[in-house]
Amino acid sequence: MFDKFKIMEYLLVKAFNRQRIYYKDFYEHFGVDDDNMDEFNYAMESANKRIIKDILGNTNPLPIYTIILKKSYDALPSTGFYNAFSNMNRDLYKEIADDLLSQDVCRDPKYKAIKKEVFDKGMEILNKDLNDRFPDSETLKLFLMEVNIYKDI
């Protein structure tokens, strides 16, 4: 079983430091392999949900912290990010990609520009959230401490 808090902390600290990580390195860090990939993906999704829990329900687009993960061949996140973005920020996704399914945007090279635009918008949303909610390392530490103390994940 994976420690959701540790995954959340890792994603949040890397994002706060404006660092992007290769999936391979991320998976190695947490000891993920083919046998436990589904369990890890569930824990990672829970970690992302906890980071944004406090801002759910507001009218702003929601950040997706797994955007910091990147594939080695194009430095973009995997299909999972685009699926999450299209579900969590439906209206914004529709503005960019119209009625295209996120899977099609990811798989078809003719949609490369749309894929990049969704990524760029996702990074803009993430950076705004980081600047608004975690303007300095102290606010980040307090957030992590509170989540850890109350086991709120």
Secondary structure, DSSP 8 states (H G I E B T S, - for coil): ---HHHHHHHHHHHHHTT--EEHHHHHHHHT--TTTHHHHHHHHHHHHHHHHGGGTTSSS----GGGGEE-TTTS---HHHHHHHHHHTHHHHHHHHTT--HHHHHH-GGGHHHHHHHHHHHHHHHHHHHHHH-SSHHHHHHHHHHHHHHT--
